[in-house]
Amino acid sequence: MGRFRLEFADDGSVIDVEADDFDDDGRVISLYRYMPPGADPLAPTTSKEVIASFERDSLTGPPLPAS
């Protein structure tokens, strides 16, 4: 599982979230993990579990990989 850094537009605060990947539909950014953990994302039996969601306008940009 990776880490993504999110910066909030209103106050400039930053959080890191552990997630496998994220989706951005233009309105909401959702960070998720693959289930079961460590599963191949392309396998038909793999599903995504949303960890956190944020309105796109509340962030300064897309999630960035965090080191």
N, CA, C and O atoms as a printed pandas DataFrame, in Angstrom:
     atom_number atom_name residue_name chain_id  residue_number  x_coord  y_coord  z_coord
0              1         N          MET        A               1    0.848   -1.166    0.000
1              2        CA          MET        A               1    0.000    0.000    0.000
2              3         C          MET        A               1    0.895    1.232    0.000
3              4         O          MET        A               1    1.916    1.276    0.687
4              5         N          GLY        A               2    0.500    2.220   -0.774
5              6        CA          GLY        A               2    1.262    3.456   -0.862
6              7         C          GLY        A               2    0.701    4.531    0.053
7              8         O          GLY        A               2   -0.237    4.303    0.817
8              9         N          ARG        A               3    1.305    5.710   -0.048
9             10        CA          ARG        A               3    0.840    6.857    0.729
10            11         C          ARG        A               3    0.628    8.014   -0.236
11            12         O          ARG        A               3    1.431    8.242   -1.140
12            13         N          PHE        A               4   -0.464    8.737   -0.029
13            14        CA          PHE        A               4   -0.765    9.900   -0.840
14            15         C          PHE        A               4   -0.904   11.114    0.061
15            16         O          PHE        A               4   -1.462   11.035    1.155
16            17         N          ARG        A               5   -0.383   12.245   -0.422
17            18        CA          ARG        A               5   -0.453   13.502    0.319
18            19         C          ARG        A               5   -1.561   14.362   -0.289
19            20         O          ARG        A               5   -1.640   14.543   -1.504
20            21         N          LEU        A               6   -2.416   14.886    0.598
21            22        CA          LEU        A               6   -3.514   15.765    0.196
22            23         C          LEU        A               6   -3.330   17.115    0.880
23            24         O          LEU        A               6   -3.059   17.183    2.079
24            25         N          GLU        A               7   -3.482   18.189    0.103
25            26        CA          GLU        A               7   -3.392   19.534    0.673
26            27         C          GLU        A               7   -4.754   20.210    0.517
27            28         O          GLU        A               7   -5.338   20.215   -0.566
28            29         N          PHE        A               8   -5.245   20.774    1.606
29            30        CA          PHE        A               8   -6.561   21.389    1.613
30            31         C          PHE        A               8   -6.486   22.864    1.243
31            32         O          PHE        A               8   -5.628   23.599    1.732
32            33         N          ALA        A               9   -7.400   23.285    0.369
33            34        CA          ALA        A               9   -7.399   24.642   -0.169
34            35         C          ALA        A               9   -7.755   25.694    0.874
35            36         O          ALA        A               9   -7.224   26.804    0.820
36            37         N          ASP        A              10   -8.623   25.387    1.808
37            38        CA          ASP        A              10   -9.105   26.414    2.740
38            39         C          ASP        A              10   -8.056   26.881    3.742
39            40         O          ASP        A              10   -7.983   28.072    4.045
40            41         N          ASP        A              11   -7.247   25.968    4.259
41            42        CA          ASP        A              11   -6.280   26.370    5.287
42            43         C          ASP        A              11   -4.848   25.913    5.009
43            44         O          ASP        A              11   -3.951   26.185    5.808
44            45         N          GLY        A              12   -4.620   25.224    3.889
45            46        CA          GLY        A              12   -3.272   24.783    3.549
46            47         C          GLY        A              12   -2.782   23.584    4.331
47            48         O          GLY        A              12   -1.625   23.186    4.194
48            49         N          SER        A              13   -3.656   22.992    5.162
49            50        CA          SER        A              13   -3.230   21.824    5.928
50            51         C          SER        A              13   -2.987   20.644    4.989
51            52         O          SER        A              13   -3.531   20.582    3.886
52            53         N          VAL        A              14   -2.164   19.720    5.451
53            54        CA          VAL        A              14   -1.753   18.567    4.647
54            55         C          VAL        A              14   -1.959   17.299    5.469
55            56         O          VAL        A              14   -1.661   17.259    6.663
56            57         N          ILE        A              15   -2.474   16.263    4.806
57            58        CA          ILE        A              15   -2.550   14.946    5.453
58            59         C          ILE        A              15   -1.997   13.904    4.495
59            60         O          ILE        A              15   -2.052   14.075    3.277
60            61         N          ASP        A              16   -1.470   12.836    5.049
61            62        CA          ASP        A              16   -1.039   11.672    4.281
62            63         C          ASP        A              16   -2.025   10.546    4.551
63            64         O          ASP        A              16   -2.407   10.300    5.695
64            65         N          VAL        A              17   -2.429    9.867    3.486
65            66        CA          VAL        A              17   -3.388    8.774    3.595
66            67         C          VAL        A              17   -2.768    7.531    2.966
67            68         O          VAL        A              17   -2.241    7.595    1.856
68            69         N          GLU        A              18   -2.828    6.400    3.669
69            70        CA          GLU        A              18   -2.366    5.132    3.104
70            71         C          GLU        A              18   -3.462    4.584    2.213
71            72         O          GLU        A              18   -4.585    4.348    2.660
72            73         N          ALA        A              19   -3.123    4.383    0.942
73            74        CA          ALA        A              19   -4.093    3.882   -0.034
74            75         C          ALA        A              19   -3.341    3.253   -1.195
75            76         O          ALA        A              19   -2.167    3.546   -1.422
76            77         N          ASP        A              20   -4.030    2.385   -1.927
77            78        CA          ASP        A              20   -3.424    1.773   -3.108
78            79         C          ASP        A              20   -3.499    2.689   -4.319
79            80         O          ASP        A              20   -2.593    2.689   -5.152
80            81         N          ASP        A              21   -4.572    3.473   -4.426
81            82        CA          ASP        A              21   -4.761    4.352   -5.568
82            83         C          ASP        A              21   -5.922    5.294   -5.284
83            84         O          ASP        A              21   -6.505    5.253   -4.201
84            85         N          PHE        A              22   -6.261    6.144   -6.253
85            86        CA          PHE        A              22   -7.391    7.051   -6.081
86            87         C          PHE        A              22   -8.127    7.222   -7.397
87            88         O          PHE        A              22   -7.578    6.974   -8.471
88            89         N          ASP        A              23   -9.375    7.649   -7.299
89            90        CA          ASP        A              23  -10.212    7.999   -8.443
90            91         C          ASP        A              23  -10.596    9.457   -8.306
91            92         O          ASP        A              23  -10.861    9.935   -7.203
92            93         N          ASP        A              24  -10.628   10.172   -9.432
93            94        CA          ASP        A              24  -11.037   11.573   -9.458
94            95         C          ASP        A              24  -12.083   11.711  -10.551
95            96         O          ASP        A              24  -11.761   11.634  -11.737
96            97         N          ASP        A              25  -13.345   11.917  -10.151
97            98        CA          ASP        A              25  -14.400   12.034  -11.151
98            99         C          ASP        A              25  -14.699   13.491  -11.514
99           100         O          ASP        A              25  -15.677   13.770  -12.208
100          101         N          GLY        A              26  -13.859   14.420  -11.046
101          102        CA          GLY        A              26  -14.046   15.835  -11.315
102          103         C          GLY        A              26  -14.817   16.545  -10.217
103          104         O          GLY        A              26  -14.741   17.769  -10.109
104          105         N          ARG        A              27  -15.550   15.817   -9.409
105          106        CA          ARG        A              27  -16.290   16.379   -8.278
106          107         C          ARG        A              27  -15.758   15.857   -6.959
107          108         O          ARG        A              27  -15.617   16.609   -5.994
108          109         N          VAL        A              28  -15.458   14.550   -6.918
109          110        CA          VAL        A              28  -15.021   13.889   -5.688
110          111         C          VAL        A              28  -13.755   13.085   -5.972
111          112         O          VAL        A              28  -13.642   12.422   -7.003
112          113         N          ILE        A              29  -12.813   13.157   -5.045
113          114        CA          ILE        A              29  -11.616   12.315   -5.094
114          115         C          ILE        A              29  -11.775   11.262   -4.013
115          116         O          ILE        A              29  -11.962   11.590   -2.842
116          117         N          SER        A              30  -11.700   10.000   -4.403
117          118        CA          SER        A              30  -11.828    8.888   -3.467
118          119         C          SER        A              30  -10.533    8.086   -3.454
119          120         O          SER        A              30  -10.041    7.667   -4.502
120          121         N          LEU        A              31   -9.990    7.877   -2.272
121          122        CA          LEU        A              31   -8.818    7.028   -2.108
122          123         C          LEU        A              31   -9.309    5.656   -1.684
123          124         O          LEU        A              31  -10.245    5.539   -0.893
124          125         N          TYR        A              32   -8.673    4.615   -2.214
125          126        CA          TYR        A              32   -9.145    3.265   -1.918
126          127         C          TYR        A              32   -7.998    2.282   -1.794
127          128         O          TYR        A              32   -6.849    2.572   -2.127
128          129         N          ARG        A              33   -8.360    1.105   -1.300
129          130        CA          ARG        A              33   -7.413   -0.009   -1.241
130          131         C          ARG        A              33   -8.051   -1.189   -1.957
131          132         O          ARG        A              33   -9.272   -1.302   -2.063
132          133         N          TYR        A              34   -7.192   -2.052   -2.437
133          134        CA          TYR        A              34   -7.670   -3.261   -3.115
134          135         C          TYR        A              34   -8.010   -4.319   -2.089
135          136         O          TYR        A              34   -7.321   -4.473   -1.080
136          137         N          MET        A              35   -9.074   -5.043   -2.359
137          138        CA          MET        A              35   -9.495   -6.146   -1.486
138          139         C          MET        A              35   -9.531   -7.424   -2.291
139          140         O          MET        A              35  -10.077   -7.406   -3.394
140          141         N          PRO        A              36   -9.001   -8.508   -1.831
141          142        CA          PRO        A              36   -8.258   -8.644   -0.570
142          143         C          PRO        A              36   -6.931   -7.892   -0.641
143          144         O          PRO        A              36   -6.414   -7.649   -1.732
144          145         N          PRO        A              37   -6.374   -7.521    0.520
145          146        CA          PRO        A              37   -5.116   -6.777    0.549
146          147         C          PRO        A              37   -4.032   -7.467   -0.276
147          148         O          PRO        A              37   -3.850   -8.683   -0.212
148          149         N          GLY        A              38   -3.320   -6.650   -1.054
149          150        CA          GLY        A              38   -2.239   -7.173   -1.887
150          151         C          GLY        A              38   -2.708   -7.825   -3.170
151          152         O          GLY        A              38   -1.895   -8.376   -3.911
152          153         N          ALA        A              39   -4.000   -7.775   -3.448
153          154        CA          ALA        A              39   -4.553   -8.424   -4.638
154          155         C          ALA        A              39   -4.094   -7.723   -5.909
155          156         O          ALA        A              39   -3.774   -6.535   -5.898
156          157         N          ASP        A              40   -4.068   -8.464   -6.984
157          158        CA          ASP        A              40   -3.766   -7.928   -8.307
158          159         C          ASP        A              40   -4.930   -7.035   -8.727
159          160         O          ASP        A              40   -6.063   -7.511   -8.801
160          161         N          PRO        A              41   -4.679   -5.731   -9.010
161          162        CA          PRO        A              41   -5.779   -4.834   -9.353
162          163         C          PRO        A              41   -6.525   -5.229  -10.636
163          164         O          PRO        A              41   -7.664   -4.809  -10.839
164          165         N          LEU        A              42   -5.900   -6.021  -11.490
165          166        CA          LEU        A              42   -6.546   -6.426  -12.734
166          167         C          LEU        A              42   -7.301   -7.745  -12.628
167          168         O          LEU        A              42   -8.004   -8.128  -13.564
168          169         N          ALA        A              43   -7.168   -8.440  -11.511
169          170        CA          ALA        A              43   -7.856   -9.722  -11.332
170          171         C          ALA        A              43   -9.364   -9.485  -11.197
171          172         O          ALA        A              43   -9.783   -8.535  -10.537
172          173         N          PRO        A              44  -10.169  -10.332  -11.811
173          174        CA          PRO        A              44  -11.618  -10.151  -11.752
174          175         C          PRO        A              44  -12.203  -10.302  -10.343
175          176         O          PRO        A              44  -13.315   -9.841  -10.085
176          177         N          THR        A              45  -11.480  -10.928   -9.451
177          178        CA          THR        A              45  -11.978  -11.125   -8.088
178          179         C          THR        A              45  -11.574   -9.989   -7.142
179          180         O          THR        A              45  -11.962   -9.991   -5.974
180          181         N          THR        A              46  -10.806   -9.030   -7.635
181          182        CA          THR        A              46  -10.354   -7.911   -6.815
182          183         C          THR        A              46  -11.414   -6.816   -6.793
183          184         O          THR        A              46  -11.982   -6.466   -7.828
184          185         N          SER        A              47  -11.673   -6.283   -5.609
185          186        CA          SER        A              47  -12.602   -5.161   -5.490
186          187         C          SER        A              47  -11.865   -3.985   -4.854
187          188         O          SER        A              47  -10.756   -4.137   -4.343
188          189         N          LYS        A              48  -12.499   -2.804   -4.894
189          190        CA          LYS        A              48  -11.932   -1.610   -4.285
190          191         C          LYS        A              48  -12.787   -1.209   -3.090
191          192         O          LYS        A              48  -14.015   -1.193   -3.161
192          193         N          GLU        A              49  -12.106   -0.884   -1.982
193          194        CA          GLU        A              49  -12.782   -0.399   -0.784
194          195         C          GLU        A              49  -12.362    1.053   -0.565
195          196         O          GLU        A              49  -11.174    1.337   -0.417
196          197         N          VAL        A              50  -13.319    1.963   -0.542
197          198        CA          VAL        A              50  -13.024    3.375   -0.357
198          199         C          VAL        A              50  -12.573    3.617    1.083
199          200         O          VAL        A              50  -13.229    3.193    2.035
200          201         N          ILE        A              51  -11.449    4.301    1.220
201          202        CA          ILE        A              51  -10.883    4.634    2.525
202          203         C          ILE        A              51  -11.326    6.040    2.939
203          204         O          ILE        A              51  -11.692    6.273    4.091
204          205         N          ALA        A              52  -11.285    6.983    1.969
205          206        CA          ALA        A              52  -11.644    8.374    2.249
206          207         C          ALA        A              52  -12.082    9.044    0.962
207          208         O          ALA        A              52  -11.613    8.690   -0.120
208          209         N          SER        A              53  -12.981   10.010    1.079
209          210        CA          SER        A              53  -13.446   10.789   -0.067
210          211         C          SER        A              53  -13.453   12.259    0.301
211          212         O          SER        A              53  -13.759   12.628    1.435
212          213         N          PHE        A              54  -13.107   13.104   -0.681
213          214        CA          PHE        A              54  -13.054   14.545   -0.474
214          215         C          PHE        A              54  -13.635   15.239   -1.699
215          216         O          PHE        A              54  -13.443   14.780   -2.824
216          217         N          GLU        A              55  -14.344   16.344   -1.482
217          218        CA          GLU        A              55  -14.809   17.133   -2.608
218          219         C          GLU        A              55  -13.594   17.722   -3.302
219          220         O          GLU        A              55  -12.677   18.223   -2.652
220          221         N          ARG        A              56  -13.594   17.659   -4.613
221          222        CA          ARG        A              56  -12.445   18.093   -5.412
222          223         C          ARG        A              56  -12.076   19.545   -5.108
223          224         O          ARG        A              56  -10.894   19.882   -5.031
224          225         N          ASP        A              57  -13.092   20.414   -4.933
225          226        CA          ASP        A              57  -12.840   21.836   -4.683
226          227         C          ASP        A              57  -12.198   22.105   -3.330
227          228         O          ASP        A              57  -11.643   23.184   -3.120
228          229         N          SER        A              58  -12.258   21.152   -2.408
229          230        CA          SER        A              58  -11.669   21.369   -1.083
230          231         C          SER        A              58  -10.155   21.120   -1.080
231          232         O          SER        A              58   -9.478   21.427   -0.098
232          233         N          LEU        A              59   -9.621   20.564   -2.181
233          234        CA          LEU        A              59   -8.196   20.254   -2.278
234          235         C          LEU        A              59   -7.509   21.182   -3.273
235          236         O          LEU        A              59   -8.151   21.710   -4.181
236          237         N          THR        A              60   -6.204   21.381   -3.102
237          238        CA          THR        A              60   -5.447   22.237   -4.013
238          239         C          THR        A              60   -5.116   21.528   -5.321
239          240         O          THR        A              60   -4.744   22.179   -6.298
240          241         N          GLY        A              61   -5.244   20.222   -5.351
241          242        CA          GLY        A              61   -4.937   19.436   -6.538
242          243         C          GLY        A              61   -5.140   17.965   -6.248
243          244         O          GLY        A              61   -5.658   17.603   -5.192
244          245         N          PRO        A              62   -4.735   17.117   -7.175
245          246        CA          PRO        A              62   -4.892   15.681   -6.957
246          247         C          PRO        A              62   -3.941   15.174   -5.873
247          248         O          PRO        A              62   -2.950   15.834   -5.562
248          249         N          PRO        A              63   -4.232   14.018   -5.303
249          250        CA          PRO        A              63   -3.301   13.422   -4.340
250          251         C          PRO        A              63   -1.943   13.174   -4.998
251          252         O          PRO        A              63   -1.868   12.760   -6.154
252          253         N          LEU        A              64   -0.900   13.428   -4.261
253          254        CA          LEU        A              64    0.467   13.210   -4.745
254          255         C          LEU        A              64    1.115   12.092   -3.950
255          256         O          LEU        A              64    0.839   11.945   -2.760
256          257         N          PRO        A              65    1.966   11.305   -4.578
257          258        CA          PRO        A              65    2.673   10.260   -3.824
258          259         C          PRO        A              65    3.474   10.887   -2.677
259          260         O          PRO        A              65    4.169   11.884   -2.870
260          261         N          ALA        A              66    3.374   10.312   -1.521
261          262        CA          ALA        A              66    4.121   10.789   -0.348
262          263         C          ALA        A              66    5.264    9.822   -0.075
263          264         O          ALA        A              66    5.114    8.609   -0.213
264          265         N          SER        A              67    6.389   10.367    0.308
265          266        CA          SER        A              67    7.541    9.491    0.574
266          267         C          SER        A              67    7.613    9.064    2.003
267          268         O          SER        A              67    8.523    8.327    2.382
